[in-house]
Amino acid sequence: MRQAFVQTLVELAARDPRILLLTADLGYLALEPFMEKHPDRFFNVGVAEQNMVGLATGLAEAGFIPYVYSIVPFAVLRPYEFIRNGPVQHRLPVRIVGVGGGLEYGTNGLSHYGLEDIAVMRAQPGLTVIAPADAPQARGAVAATWNLPGPVYYRIGKDDKAIVPGLEGRFELGKVQHLREGSDLLLIAMGAVATEAATAAQELAARGVSCSLVIVASVTPAPVDELAGLLARHPVVLTVEAHYRVGGLGSLVAEVIAERDLRCHLVRCGVGSLLNGITGSQRYLHQLYGLSAEKLVETAMAAVRRNKL
Amino acid sequence: MMDSMARQIRRIVLEQSKRANVGHIGSALSVADLVAVLYGGVLRVSDPKDPQRDRFVLSKGHAMLAVHAALFLRGWLTQEELNTYCGDGSFLGVHPEYGLRGVDFAAGSLGQGLSVAAGAALAARLQHSPRRAFALLSDAECNEGATWEAVMFAAHHKLANLIAIVDLNGQQALGHTDQVLSLRPLAERWRAFGWDAHEVDGHDIAALQETLAGLDPAVGAPHVLIARTTFGKGVSYMQGQIKWHYWPMSDAEYGQALREVEAMP
């Protein structure tokens, strides 16, 4: 997603001189295409994320569209108050780009995981929150939203190769993307872990579970009506996100169920609590936290069985 | 003209603080002369919506009442609007709020304004505009690490069109800066980071004007005025007294404060 994002930005910047790219000293082997094509619009501000967002606020007020780039927790959590008091309060077109949501930075440990970014960003009114599922969708999402008048947060995965079959770059603000239609179970996935959800859906179908799968990449504005319609038609729902269970996609879906007075059984798949200091590959961690396709199938089968009792 | 503006700012600060029965009086009096110099002619703003105006960030947002007074004196706020200060539904709060005519950037959380002003200065450079960006900081804001991130960035990029003013009154919310977290030697610290630093008397309007007029906004280092000020300047019982960071005035205190401010030279 990272390279797709940067390539899209290079192309947009060629068309629109308002686009700037700021990084807090991250993006090695990722940002070079922009640096080479638009050196006068690229700023490495040093390891100073708060200042980066403050600068972007001043730049955006003067008419620029600054993209600020770092790894998710450094892009979101360190300068969070600057984001709130700057682009959010002033309704300015600053783009916060967080790379590597969830557990993508595996062996780098908790400091590098993005596990609460969606929760805190979706709490901010007027901040568009976008979490693409794969590289083509990242490209589609940036192309559809780069010119929005207000601030945007993009949670961009590191992996450019993994593809969600059938998604084909589709993205629409405030909409879900449908990938599979069934009746026993609804899988709702957000972000790069959607590839695991897609594999799980295939396996569940092979086991005779009639299963729907949708992607939520437009977290804010949330596809509330579409979700409500889907939730009303399915007795069991699994949300799949590489994020803490609190505050992210699972919470969003729970809000829709509660506010629309729907009756379905919700299982929030996400990181419940962190095991003290244990790291490993993303694959290992997904297995550990129940987010691998294999674990999702187990959870889904158990939930469907329980529902039929 | 600026002397008279400073006196009027002080009078309005007292009147509005008394009417609304709120504090932050000492901080507003501390910056009254600095604000008079900025709004009395230094800031190039004919219309607060003109994109080519100089930008100003009151990074020490809690002194906003002095700026409300200046916005009124410039004719950008009416007396009726000024009289809504701290009232329900008013844009005129304790700190600069988004949406108030004449406010370029909201503030209130210390340590954020210099970054925003540096962004405004960088924008002017990228757009080949002669406009400048000013930020008025408190001395205690130099406790904030993020202030120094902006200090480093502005020096590295030689943002000569960025002008910071530090209101060095030596006091913060719970004590004197020397006791809370020493800033000494403050001007040397800014110089060591690559800034063009000037130590000035923050109540000497002629000296402030002369120093600001002598800064080159086109080439070289960013500029900082380390402005020595007296907290509560102009009201004898407030000067240097920590309690006037938050305290409102009684009727007797208000009467004395008004008399003293009117009698200022």
Interface residues (C-beta under 8 A of the other chain):
Chain A: L20 V45 G46 A48 Q50 N51 V53 G54 L55 A56 T57 G58 L59 A60 E61 A62 G63 F64 E81 F82 N85 G86 Q89 H90 R91
Chain B: P51 R55 Y98 D104 F105 A106 A107 G108 S109 Q112 G113 L114 S115 V116 A117 A118 G119 A120 A121 L122 A123 A124 L126 Q127 A133 G145 A146 E149 A150 M152 F153 H156
